[in-house]
Structures are given as C-alpha cells and as structure tokens.
Amino acid sequence: MADEDSVRIVCIEDDPKTIELVKLILRREGFEVIGVTNGRDGLTAIAQTQPSLVLLDLMMPDMDGWEVYQAMRADEHMKRIPVIVLTAKAQSIDKVLGLHIAKVNDYITKPFSPTELVQSVRKVLDQSAASG
C-alpha cells in the first residue's frame, strides 16, 4: 500500500460531529482527512485534492450521496477514486444495491466502530493499490 502519510481522504457528511469523529479515528492511523458538509463542496474538494479515498454519506440535503457518486463516476479525473458509503440506512437491500449495482467499494452503516472504519479504509486502499 502507498505510504500512509500521503493518503488523503475526503469525508462528505452533513453532520459535523460525524466528520470530527472520522477525523479523530483516521488521523490517529496516520491518514490526512478533509471534511466537507455537503455534496457540492465535496465534489470541489475531490477535484482540488485528488484524494486516495472518499467517505460518502448518502442522506444529505441539497445534493445526496448517490448524486455525488454519479457525478464522480461521470468525471474522468474522479471515476477511479474508491468510495466507501457511510449511512444510517441499514436495510440490507440498500447495502446490496449500493455495493453491487452502483459498485461502491464498501458500505458502513452508522453507528460504526473505530475498528470497523479503519478496517474498511485499509481494505479498500489495499484493493485500490493492488488494482491500479
């Protein structure tokens, strides 16, 4: 895997407390985390920073996570960036749809444990490094 000092993660989440929690957990592991509270700012942050990974909330006002995901996949510079969906939608059909139809890299339901978040991030980054 790439040196963790160079691993930048953009977290798009409308709840500032969740962003702070994600930053706390992942910075302890050596990752750089940029938090934004809406989809439009999230797409701007992704375009500007070209992160190694995006953590994406689905349920957001203005522009929801699926719209952000679709915009990323339609953009030549963003389409290969792995995405982990963070959402309170715990229904299994949503997980199946998210992972298999939309091809997100992983799916974490809130509330999540620090261990679960770190394991998912490491797994997706390792898969990304292996594939490209």
C-alpha positions in Angstrom: 0.0 0.0 0.0 1.1 3.6 -0.5 2.8 5.4 2.3 0.0 6.4 4.7 1.5 9.9 5.1 0.5 10.5 1.5 -3.0 9.1 1.9 -5.6 11.8 1.7 -9.3 11.0 2.4 -12.3 13.3 1.7 -15.2 12.8 4.1 -18.5 14.2 2.7 -21.0 14.1 5.6 -23.7 16.6 6.6 -23.2 16.0 10.3 -20.1 17.9 11.6 -19.9 15.6 14.7 -19.5 12.6 12.4 -16.8 14.4 10.4 -14.9 15.2 13.6 -15.2 11.5 14.7 -13.9 10.2 11.4 -11.0 12.7 11.5 -10.1 11.7 15.0 -10.2 8.0 14.2 -8.3 8.2 10.9 -5.7 10.8 11.8 -4.7 8.5 14.7 -3.9 6.0 12.0 -1.8 8.5 10.0 -4.3 9.5 7.3 -5.0 13.1 6.2 -8.7 13.8 6.4 -10.6 16.6 4.7 -14.2 17.1 5.9 -17.0 18.8 4.0 -20.6 19.1 4.9 -22.4 18.9 1.5 -22.2 17.2 -1.8 -21.3 20.2 -4.0 -18.4 21.2 -1.7 -17.4 17.6 -1.6 -17.1 17.4 -5.4 -15.0 20.6 -5.3 -12.7 19.2 -2.6 -12.3 15.9 -4.5 -11.4 17.8 -7.7 -8.9 20.0 -5.9 -7.2 17.4 -3.7 -7.5 14.1 -5.8 -7.8 12.0 -2.6 -6.9 8.3 -2.3 -10.4 7.6 -1.0 -13.8 9.2 -0.4 -16.1 8.5 2.5 -19.6 9.5 1.4 -22.8 9.9 3.4 -25.9 9.1 1.4 -28.6 11.1 3.2 -27.7 14.7 2.7 -29.8 17.8 1.9 -29.1 19.7 -1.4 -27.2 17.0 -3.2 -27.4 13.5 -1.8 -24.6 10.9 -1.8 -25.9 9.0 -4.8 -25.8 12.2 -6.9 -22.2 12.9 -5.7 -21.2 9.3 -6.5 -22.8 9.5 -10.0 -21.0 12.8 -10.6 -17.7 11.3 -9.6 -18.2 8.3 -11.9 -19.0 10.6 -14.8 -15.8 12.6 -14.3 -12.6 11.4 -15.9 -10.4 12.6 -13.0 -12.6 11.2 -10.2 -14.1 8.0 -11.6 -11.3 5.7 -10.3 -11.3 7.1 -6.7 -12.6 4.5 -4.4 -15.8 5.3 -2.4 -16.9 4.0 1.0 -20.5 4.8 1.7 -21.3 5.9 5.3 -25.0 5.8 6.0 -27.7 5.3 8.6 -29.7 3.3 6.1 -29.1 -0.1 7.5 -31.6 -2.1 5.4 -29.9 -5.0 3.7 -31.5 -4.2 0.3 -29.8 -0.8 0.3 -26.5 -2.4 1.0 -26.9 -4.9 -1.8 -27.9 -2.1 -4.2 -25.1 0.1 -3.1 -22.4 -2.5 -3.4 -23.5 -4.5 -6.4 -25.4 -2.2 -8.6 -23.6 1.1 -8.0 -20.2 -0.6 -7.5 -19.2 1.3 -4.4 -16.1 -0.1 -2.8 -17.6 -0.7 0.7 -20.5 0.3 2.8 -20.5 1.1 6.5 -23.7 1.7 8.5 -23.9 4.2 11.3 -23.2 4.0 14.1 -19.9 2.4 13.3 -17.0 1.4 15.5 -13.5 2.9 15.0 -12.2 -0.6 14.2 -14.8 -1.1 11.6 -14.0 2.2 9.9 -10.2 1.6 10.0 -10.6 -1.9 8.6 -12.8 -0.8 5.8 -10.5 2.1 4.8 -7.4 -0.2 4.9 -9.2 -2.9 2.9 -10.4 -0.5 0.2 -7.0 1.3 -0.1 -5.2 -2.1 -0.4 -7.6 -3.2 -3.1 -7.1 0.1 -4.9 -3.3 -0.2 -4.7 -3.5 -3.7 -6.0 -5.7 -2.9 -8.9 -4.1 0.2 -10.2 
